[in-house]
């Protein structure tokens, strides 16, 4: 390699005429194949454009297709109780973070918690305290559980 780079190409390193003719023939086959693929693509594009033009010219008989029997059955299911049944809880969207805790008026907390006014209304400390109160209230002694705090669970 170093000798050919210095002194130029020698006849022994160049491909023969048979090899060159073979490469030219293969290139022609590739070129013919690419031309055929191009013709197919052009034919498909022309057919697509013709189909679009035909659809634009046809008058529309219906604005929407009429509902099928499956669509009507789905509407019947949707108008009833839904998938899970009639006595499921309604899901609420996630509340936006509040500006201040409804109990202690803190603005910053590691985590906002659910309180008597709803989701993300109490700071972490007040929310834990409120959760403890509601657990105690569900126990046996409701009156003594809430008497020592100014936080009260919402009635009803």
C-alpha distance (Angstrom), angle and dihedral (degrees) to the residues before:
residue distance angle dihedral
X1 . . .
X2 3.78 . .
X3 3.79 91.9 .
X4 3.82 93.0 51.4
X5 3.79 92.2 48.6
X6 3.79 91.1 52.4
X7 3.75 101.6 40.4
X8 3.82 100.0 29.3
X9 3.80 130.2 -107.9
X10 3.75 120.0 -37.5
X11 3.80 124.3 -148.5
X12 3.79 91.6 -115.8
X13 3.83 92.8 62.4
X14 3.82 97.2 47.1
X15 3.82 120.2 88.1
X16 3.78 116.9 -103.8
X17 3.80 125.7 -109.7
X18 3.81 91.2 -104.3
X19 3.80 91.0 55.7
X20 3.83 91.9 47.5
X21 3.82 91.5 49.2
X22 3.81 89.3 49.6
X23 3.83 91.5 51.9
X24 3.81 91.0 48.8
X25 3.82 91.0 50.8
X26 3.82 91.2 50.0
X27 3.80 90.3 48.6
X28 3.81 89.8 52.7
X29 3.82 90.9 51.2
X30 3.81 89.5 50.8
X31 3.79 91.2 47.6
X32 3.81 92.1 49.9
X33 3.81 90.5 49.4
X34 3.81 91.7 50.7
X35 3.82 91.0 49.3
X36 3.83 90.3 52.3
X37 3.82 91.4 49.2
X38 3.81 89.3 50.1
X39 3.82 91.1 52.0
X40 3.83 91.1 51.1
X41 3.80 91.5 50.5
X42 3.80 92.2 48.7
X43 3.82 90.4 49.5
X44 3.81 91.4 50.6
X45 3.80 92.1 48.9
X46 3.79 91.3 49.9
X47 3.82 91.3 49.0
X48 3.80 91.1 49.1
X49 3.79 92.4 49.9
X50 3.81 90.6 48.0
X51 3.81 91.0 50.4
X52 3.81 91.1 50.0
X53 3.81 91.0 49.4
X54 3.82 91.0 49.3
X55 3.80 91.5 51.2
X56 3.80 91.5 50.7
X57 3.81 91.1 52.0
X58 3.81 96.0 48.9
X59 3.82 114.1 91.3
X60 3.77 113.6 -117.9
X61 3.78 111.0 -116.3
X62 3.80 96.3 -175.0
X63 3.77 128.6 28.4
X64 3.83 89.3 -150.9
X65 3.76 130.2 10.9
X66 3.79 111.6 -101.5
X67 3.82 113.8 -100.2
X68 3.76 114.8 -94.0
X69 3.78 123.6 -132.2
X70 3.81 89.7 -100.1
X71 3.81 90.5 55.5
X72 3.81 90.4 51.3
X73 3.80 91.4 49.1
X74 3.82 90.3 50.8
X75 3.83 90.5 50.3
X76 3.81 88.9 52.5
X77 3.81 91.1 52.0
X78 3.82 92.2 46.2
X79 3.80 92.8 50.0
X80 3.81 91.6 53.6
X81 3.77 124.9 56.9
X82 3.79 101.1 -51.4
X83 3.77 127.5 -126.2
X84 3.79 101.5 -49.5
X85 3.78 99.6 43.7
X86 3.79 136.7 -104.3
X87 3.81 100.8 -66.2
X88 3.80 100.3 57.3
X89 3.78 121.9 124.0
X90 3.78 116.6 -104.2
X91 3.78 111.9 -112.7
X92 3.75 116.3 -127.6
X93 3.75 127.9 -153.5
X94 3.78 117.6 -110.5
X95 3.78 111.1 -85.1
X96 3.76 120.8 -122.3
X97 3.80 114.9 -105.3
X98 3.80 109.4 -89.6
X99 3.75 124.2 -123.4
X100 3.81 96.4 -129.1
X101 3.79 140.4 6.5
X102 3.81 110.6 -93.7
X103 3.80 90.9 -138.0
X104 3.82 109.8 39.0
X105 3.82 99.3 14.1
X106 3.84 94.0 -124.6
X107 3.80 116.1 158.6
X108 3.83 99.7 -162.6
X109 3.79 127.3 52.4
X110 3.81 136.4 150.2
X111 3.80 89.9 -120.1
X112 3.79 136.7 8.3
X113 3.80 114.9 -132.7
X114 3.80 138.8 -162.4
X115 3.78 115.8 -92.4
X116 3.79 138.7 171.5
X117 3.81 89.7 -73.5
X118 3.80 95.2 53.3
X119 3.78 140.9 -91.7
X120 3.82 120.9 -11.4
X121 3.79 95.7 5.3
X122 3.82 100.3 117.5
X123 3.79 131.2 58.5
X124 3.80 119.0 -117.2
X125 3.84 95.9 -92.4
X126 3.81 96.0 44.2
X127 3.80 91.3 43.6
X128 3.81 92.3 53.7
X129 3.81 90.0 47.0
X130 3.80 91.0 49.4
X131 3.82 92.0 48.1
X132 3.80 90.0 51.5
X133 3.82 90.2 50.3
X134 3.79 93.2 50.6
X135 3.83 91.1 49.1
X136 3.78 90.2 51.4
X137 3.79 91.5 45.9
X138 3.78 90.6 55.9
X139 3.79 87.4 55.8
X140 3.81 125.9 74.5
X141 3.80 104.7 -74.6
X142 3.81 109.3 54.8
X143 3.80 98.4 162.7
X144 3.81 99.2 53.8
X145 3.82 93.9 43.7
X146 3.80 95.5 64.5
X147 3.80 100.9 30.3
X148 3.83 96.2 85.2
X149 3.80 96.2 53.1
X150 3.76 137.0 60.7
X151 3.83 89.7 -141.9
X152 3.77 111.4 94.6
X153 3.80 128.3 -177.4
X154 3.76 113.8 -118.2
X155 3.77 114.2 -97.8
X156 3.79 117.9 -125.8
